[in-house]
Amino acid sequence: MVNKTALIVSFLFVITLGGVTNKFAYQIKDVGNPDYPAHYFKKPWFLELLMFIGMTMSFPLHWAIQACSKPKVADGTQSEPLLPEEVGDRGWKIRALIFLPAMGDLVGSILSFTGLVYISNSTAQMLGSSIIIMVAVNSYIFLGRRYNGIQYAGMGIVLSSLLIVGYAAQMAAHDKKQGLQEASASQQAFGMFLCVLARVVNSIQFVLEEKVMGESGLHPFEVTGTEGVYGLVMTACVLMPILARIPGNDVGGVYENTEDSLLMIKRNPTLDFVLFFYLLGLWGLNALGMMVMKHLGSVFRAVSRNMQALFVWLIDMALFYGLGSEGFGYGPVGEPWNGTASWIQVVGFIFMTVGVFVYAYGNAVQQVAAAQQEELKGIPSPIPVAHSMRELALDLDPASSPDDRPRYPCIRFPEHPTMRAPMLTRFIDS
């Protein structure tokens, strides 16, 4: 019997941990290459690398589940295969196709990481709700999905919240009393644009996943781990060596200096601590994602996505005011309260919360109506009443499956826009 209270607390902890640590890393200042002065660890591509390492950590979880869940045949001496034979025969083709969403993940993630350099953590968290609108548009165009009035109302409220949050961020950019190394108003606008563009890429990626992997039959952890391998190889072996030779603003006049990143990690124990907990958060998301998928549901998804944004904001303010102007010895960390701008952001947060709930309720109404129509026709209800496979996974009733497992093992669970955790647990309201 799963303790749902413990599961809720644990899941909120790990998604908040990931949401806090990625921006925290950007605010750590130290010397890397000894030939250059101390500088901030604004290394979006290195965090991208860590993200894919975290995704590959899904494989041990997958192997452990495989070892524990193989059913015995009648004589009790052999185990039946977990996947149908036909899935196993074409498994290499499916794994090859996973490369496509993995590259979409790479592009969307780096846009989010780069945007986070210029904007506050709370703003980035709240902009993540734009995924609802982006996925809705792509699902309408490519998957032929249609929406009811409740869903349109939810999307409209979410759009209003994005405009309010964006306006609040622009107001805060003109406040010179923050004490942080914040970007200018134009840079903040650019950062918000990158974060919203990342959601556009993610929405296309989700539709692509529906097309490519809807019938794969692969376990979610295996899919996430495979994407992690593709992303890790592409980032570490192809992109980062190229970025170390392209002119830019990082140490040595290049776009991003990986050697400098490693030297900073070696020198600064606080940075080690933050990045370790970032990886721990990714692993925790993988470990808890399937349990959340089975035992909680779409209402908890809506609640936790917004609670994550709230908790990250509160913790960042606690860091800013609790540690003072020196932080850990290299300047303030976290995020300040910006007076009127922050109050406006609170209004945006309330709008976002209401919009997500309204949209989730519209989804539930649509799915119930579709199921009733199919029942009247005397045929099983098909899957496409939900936004995507990952959305449907969140709405499944665990009791609907005889063995108390999700009926659609290929479905993966979405997660937080800026931390870019494995897609299994990426907590975006898709």
Legacy VTK file of the C-alpha trace (Angstrom):
# vtk DataFile Version 3.0
C-alpha trace
ASCII
DATASET POLYDATA
POINTS 430 float
0.000 0.000 0.000
1.493 3.313 -1.107
1.541 6.136 1.423
0.177 8.914 -0.779
1.085 11.645 1.682
4.720 10.546 1.655
4.629 10.288 -2.140
3.235 13.810 -2.504
5.801 15.280 -0.108
8.673 13.419 -1.771
7.623 14.414 -5.263
7.175 18.073 -4.358
10.589 17.983 -2.704
12.438 16.643 -5.744
10.758 18.922 -8.288
11.429 21.920 -6.047
15.021 20.792 -5.534
15.604 20.717 -9.268
13.872 24.044 -9.782
16.044 25.800 -7.201
19.442 24.289 -7.961
19.728 25.062 -11.679
19.375 28.838 -11.179
21.445 28.648 -7.990
24.334 27.240 -10.027
24.262 30.314 -12.283
24.683 32.576 -9.236
27.871 30.924 -7.958
31.040 32.892 -8.641
34.608 31.572 -8.546
37.822 31.176 -10.502
38.074 28.373 -13.023
40.960 28.859 -15.404
43.638 30.567 -13.255
44.503 32.950 -16.099
41.102 34.640 -15.794
39.332 36.414 -12.903
36.419 35.011 -10.931
33.176 34.777 -12.870
29.681 33.346 -12.541
28.947 29.749 -13.482
26.626 30.670 -16.346
27.132 27.433 -18.227
23.828 26.352 -19.822
25.445 23.673 -21.963
27.107 22.074 -18.952
23.733 21.856 -17.222
22.403 20.349 -20.441
25.123 17.709 -20.176
24.144 16.966 -16.574
20.515 16.696 -17.619
21.310 13.939 -20.090
23.488 12.184 -17.510
20.464 12.254 -15.223
18.335 10.750 -17.975
20.739 7.845 -18.447
20.298 7.117 -14.739
16.863 5.800 -15.704
18.458 2.581 -16.949
19.291 1.178 -13.479
15.694 1.860 -12.453
14.457 0.101 -15.576
16.676 -2.922 -14.952
15.565 -3.111 -11.312
11.892 -3.012 -12.307
12.498 -5.658 -14.959
14.180 -7.927 -12.440
11.371 -7.537 -9.910
8.351 -7.681 -12.197
8.973 -10.619 -14.535
5.949 -12.907 -14.118
6.470 -16.640 -13.795
4.957 -19.173 -16.154
2.834 -22.038 -14.887
5.689 -24.300 -13.772
7.301 -21.400 -11.903
10.720 -21.989 -13.469
10.860 -19.454 -16.278
9.946 -15.866 -16.806
7.831 -14.558 -19.622
9.194 -11.650 -21.664
7.964 -8.245 -20.540
7.473 -7.009 -24.098
5.480 -8.685 -26.831
7.591 -10.634 -29.280
6.784 -8.301 -32.161
7.944 -5.314 -30.102
11.225 -7.011 -29.350
11.752 -7.797 -33.041
11.456 -4.168 -34.080
12.982 -2.740 -30.906
16.130 -1.505 -32.641
14.031 0.506 -35.098
12.028 2.064 -32.285
15.198 2.924 -30.387
16.609 4.539 -33.518
13.477 6.663 -33.903
13.851 7.855 -30.306
16.760 9.933 -31.622
14.257 12.422 -33.078
12.496 13.403 -29.835
15.866 13.276 -28.073
17.111 16.027 -30.376
13.917 17.966 -29.777
14.611 17.587 -26.083
18.129 18.894 -26.597
16.962 22.010 -28.440
14.109 22.779 -26.050
16.307 22.240 -23.001
19.131 24.497 -24.102
16.666 27.249 -24.968
15.272 26.998 -21.428
18.696 26.883 -19.798
19.888 29.876 -21.808
16.726 31.846 -21.100
17.137 31.173 -17.382
20.470 33.022 -17.478
18.573 36.268 -18.091
15.377 35.925 -16.042
14.443 35.078 -12.485
13.657 31.535 -11.473
10.071 32.330 -10.539
9.422 33.941 -13.925
10.841 30.925 -15.740
8.722 28.580 -13.647
5.530 30.439 -14.448
6.305 30.790 -18.144
6.378 26.996 -18.237
2.591 26.969 -18.261
2.715 28.250 -21.841
3.220 24.605 -22.809
-0.549 24.128 -22.463
-1.211 26.548 -25.303
1.666 25.334 -27.483
0.717 21.671 -27.236
-2.928 22.514 -27.843
-2.095 24.311 -31.090
0.162 21.521 -32.352
-2.315 18.824 -31.346
-5.053 20.717 -33.189
-2.951 20.996 -36.359
-1.151 17.651 -36.462
-3.284 15.260 -34.408
-6.714 16.623 -35.218
-7.655 17.142 -31.602
-10.631 19.379 -30.867
-11.354 21.255 -27.662
-14.377 22.143 -25.599
-15.262 25.566 -24.248
-13.813 24.812 -20.820
-10.419 24.011 -22.309
-10.443 27.188 -24.413
-11.301 29.174 -21.294
-8.397 27.561 -19.430
-5.997 28.361 -22.260
-7.221 31.959 -22.321
-6.640 32.368 -18.592
-3.158 30.834 -18.899
-2.341 33.232 -21.743
-3.447 36.140 -19.551
-1.191 34.884 -16.755
1.797 34.792 -19.118
1.227 38.410 -20.133
0.942 39.459 -16.485
4.111 37.586 -15.469
6.010 39.035 -18.426
4.929 42.553 -17.503
5.998 41.983 -13.888
9.421 40.770 -15.031
9.896 43.908 -17.122
8.972 46.070 -14.132
11.457 44.213 -11.934
14.201 44.675 -14.526
14.052 48.442 -13.942
14.463 48.033 -10.160
18.114 48.766 -9.427
17.788 47.855 -5.726
17.837 44.110 -6.320
21.529 43.635 -5.547
21.795 40.763 -7.992
23.671 40.478 -11.264
20.391 40.682 -13.173
19.973 41.332 -16.878
18.642 44.520 -18.437
15.026 44.870 -19.512
15.916 43.942 -23.093
17.907 40.909 -21.955
15.046 39.792 -19.725
12.666 40.101 -22.669
15.074 37.962 -24.692
15.243 35.392 -21.886
11.456 35.170 -21.683
11.303 34.777 -25.462
13.761 31.863 -25.272
11.742 30.150 -22.531
8.503 30.461 -24.495
10.278 29.309 -27.669
11.490 26.286 -25.696
7.878 25.444 -24.946
7.101 25.655 -28.667
9.887 23.162 -29.367
8.708 20.924 -26.522
5.156 20.944 -27.850
6.339 19.813 -31.289
8.475 17.219 -29.565
5.465 15.881 -27.646
3.481 15.497 -30.863
6.459 13.779 -32.467
6.687 11.375 -29.548
3.023 10.545 -29.928
3.611 9.661 -33.572
6.902 7.818 -33.104
6.412 5.986 -29.825
2.690 5.677 -29.321
2.817 1.958 -30.064
6.401 1.210 -29.071
5.628 -0.821 -25.958
8.958 0.214 -24.425
9.076 0.908 -20.721
9.154 4.652 -19.896
12.485 4.326 -18.079
14.029 2.608 -21.093
12.788 5.358 -23.405
14.101 8.076 -21.098
17.454 6.332 -20.711
17.787 5.889 -24.463
17.083 9.572 -25.022
19.680 10.326 -22.374
22.314 8.294 -24.198
21.582 10.032 -27.500
21.625 13.452 -25.889
24.750 12.740 -23.869
26.727 11.565 -26.892
25.552 14.476 -29.043
26.242 17.078 -26.349
29.563 15.753 -25.036
31.108 14.480 -28.257
29.773 16.880 -30.884
28.302 20.127 -29.598
30.482 21.029 -26.617
33.765 20.616 -28.557
32.308 22.883 -31.250
31.131 25.454 -28.693
34.633 25.516 -27.199
35.869 26.874 -30.552
33.097 29.318 -31.431
33.764 32.944 -30.366
31.717 34.045 -27.379
31.705 35.690 -23.948
32.893 32.778 -21.818
36.423 32.315 -20.488
38.951 32.290 -23.327
36.629 34.205 -25.634
34.632 31.117 -26.601
30.915 30.367 -26.434
31.282 27.921 -23.523
34.531 26.660 -22.030
33.982 23.151 -20.644
37.485 22.955 -19.184
36.766 26.099 -17.183
33.494 24.550 -15.975
35.323 21.494 -14.665
37.954 23.647 -12.950
35.250 25.691 -11.222
33.597 22.504 -10.004
36.939 21.269 -8.710
37.620 24.501 -6.822
34.205 25.323 -5.383
32.575 22.877 -2.934
29.327 24.875 -2.941
29.027 24.360 -6.686
29.736 20.649 -6.194
26.962 20.524 -3.608
24.445 22.329 -5.830
25.149 20.230 -8.921
25.054 17.022 -6.868
21.588 17.906 -5.607
20.554 18.854 -9.120
21.444 15.332 -10.267
19.806 13.883 -7.160
16.650 15.769 -8.069
16.728 14.291 -11.567
17.161 10.793 -10.199
14.368 11.337 -7.699
12.047 12.492 -10.450
12.720 9.287 -12.355
12.267 7.137 -9.289
8.991 8.761 -8.239
7.553 9.524 -11.651
5.989 6.120 -12.256
4.478 6.038 -8.765
2.989 9.485 -9.266
1.661 8.336 -12.620
-0.060 5.345 -11.038
-1.341 6.623 -7.720
-2.120 10.330 -8.035
-3.503 11.771 -11.279
-4.317 14.899 -13.235
-5.555 16.951 -10.274
-2.279 16.411 -8.470
-0.438 17.275 -11.676
-2.151 20.665 -11.779
-1.569 21.281 -8.080
2.073 20.204 -7.987
3.069 22.176 -11.098
1.861 25.348 -9.434
3.117 24.378 -5.986
6.532 23.854 -7.536
6.558 27.405 -8.899
5.424 28.758 -5.518
7.949 26.755 -3.479
10.837 27.673 -5.778
9.899 31.341 -5.476
9.642 31.183 -1.673
12.939 29.306 -1.301
14.735 31.737 -3.605
13.492 34.670 -1.523
14.530 32.865 1.667
18.023 32.392 0.225
18.241 36.043 -0.783
17.190 37.484 2.570
18.524 34.688 4.764
22.075 34.708 3.414
22.307 38.469 2.947
24.346 40.495 0.499
27.353 38.180 0.628
25.529 34.889 0.090
28.211 32.209 0.220
30.981 34.769 -0.164
30.504 35.785 -3.794
27.385 37.931 -3.732
23.664 37.426 -3.138
21.827 34.342 -4.331
18.157 33.634 -4.746
15.586 36.252 -5.687
14.365 39.415 -3.922
10.847 40.726 -3.460
10.465 43.560 -5.960
7.570 45.466 -4.461
4.821 46.266 -6.956
6.361 44.027 -9.611
6.228 41.024 -7.288
2.619 41.753 -6.325
1.737 41.802 -10.018
3.558 38.500 -10.396
1.422 37.087 -7.570
-1.655 38.050 -9.583
-0.134 36.280 -12.590
0.498 33.203 -10.460
-3.141 33.143 -9.334
-4.324 33.448 -12.937
-1.961 30.656 -13.953
-3.235 28.362 -11.199
-6.870 28.985 -12.096
-6.158 28.505 -15.803
-4.399 25.193 -15.276
-7.247 23.894 -13.111
-9.864 24.992 -15.635
-7.936 23.356 -18.465
-7.480 20.135 -16.478
-11.201 20.083 -15.713
-11.946 20.555 -19.410
-9.718 17.583 -20.192
-11.604 15.448 -17.685
-14.973 16.462 -19.147
-13.754 15.677 -22.663
-12.403 12.273 -21.714
-15.550 11.257 -19.849
-17.718 12.326 -22.785
-15.556 10.414 -25.264
-15.582 7.297 -23.091
-19.369 7.440 -22.787
-19.782 7.782 -26.550
-17.570 4.785 -27.198
-19.393 2.769 -24.558
-22.698 3.500 -26.281
-21.203 2.227 -29.523
-20.146 -0.959 -27.768
-16.437 -0.577 -28.510
-13.493 0.224 -26.221
-12.671 3.896 -25.793
-9.581 4.862 -27.841
-6.601 6.755 -26.466
-6.696 10.023 -28.500
-9.150 11.812 -26.194
-6.138 13.104 -24.271
-3.559 15.635 -25.310
-0.782 13.153 -25.574
0.335 9.814 -24.231
1.930 11.478 -21.224
-1.251 13.389 -20.415
-3.332 10.239 -20.625
-0.929 8.481 -18.267
-1.688 11.035 -15.606
-5.428 10.521 -15.981
-5.401 6.721 -15.854
-7.184 5.077 -12.987
-4.729 2.566 -11.454
-7.608 0.227 -10.664
-8.472 0.017 -14.352
-5.560 -2.315 -14.965
-5.846 -5.831 -13.492
-2.242 -5.909 -12.362
-2.400 -2.335 -11.031
0.015 -1.118 -13.670
-0.610 1.524 -16.340
-2.286 -0.063 -19.338
-0.064 1.848 -21.736
3.569 1.223 -20.709
4.914 3.390 -23.528
3.525 6.550 -21.912
5.981 8.843 -20.216
5.430 11.505 -17.641
6.191 15.175 -18.344
8.269 17.677 -15.971
9.518 21.316 -15.191
10.517 23.653 -17.935
13.782 24.896 -16.707
15.386 22.072 -14.938
14.963 19.927 -18.050
14.757 16.683 -16.172
14.183 13.425 -18.016
11.048 13.569 -20.076
9.572 10.720 -18.074
9.133 13.160 -15.247
9.060 16.469 -16.969
6.295 18.127 -15.047
4.795 20.329 -17.752
1.042 20.487 -18.079
0.867 19.120 -21.568
LINES 1 431
430 0 1 2 3 4 5 6 7 8 9 10 11 12 13 14 15 16 17 18 19 20 21 22 23 24 25 26 27 28 29 30 31 32 33 34 35 36 37 38 39 40 41 42 43 44 45 46 47 48 49 50 51 52 53 54 55 56 57 58 59 60 61 62 63 64 65 66 67 68 69 70 71 72 73 74 75 76 77 78 79 80 81 82 83 84 85 86 87 88 89 90 91 92 93 94 95 96 97 98 99 100 101 102 103 104 105 106 107 108 109 110 111 112 113 114 115 116 117 118 119 120 121 122 123 124 125 126 127 128 129 130 131 132 133 134 135 136 137 138 139 140 141 142 143 144 145 146 147 148 149 150 151 152 153 154 155 156 157 158 159 160 161 162 163 164 165 166 167 168 169 170 171 172 173 174 175 176 177 178 179 180 181 182 183 184 185 186 187 188 189 190 191 192 193 194 195 196 197 198 199 200 201 202 203 204 205 206 207 208 209 210 211 212 213 214 215 216 217 218 219 220 221 222 223 224 225 226 227 228 229 230 231 232 233 234 235 236 237 238 239 240 241 242 243 244 245 246 247 248 249 250 251 252 253 254 255 256 257 258 259 260 261 262 263 264 265 266 267 268 269 270 271 272 273 274 275 276 277 278 279 280 281 282 283 284 285 286 287 288 289 290 291 292 293 294 295 296 297 298 299 300 301 302 303 304 305 306 307 308 309 310 311 312 313 314 315 316 317 318 319 320 321 322 323 324 325 326 327 328 329 330 331 332 333 334 335 336 337 338 339 340 341 342 343 344 345 346 347 348 349 350 351 352 353 354 355 356 357 358 359 360 361 362 363 364 365 366 367 368 369 370 371 372 373 374 375 376 377 378 379 380 381 382 383 384 385 386 387 388 389 390 391 392 393 394 395 396 397 398 399 400 401 402 403 404 405 406 407 408 409 410 411 412 413 414 415 416 417 418 419 420 421 422 423 424 425 426 427 428 429
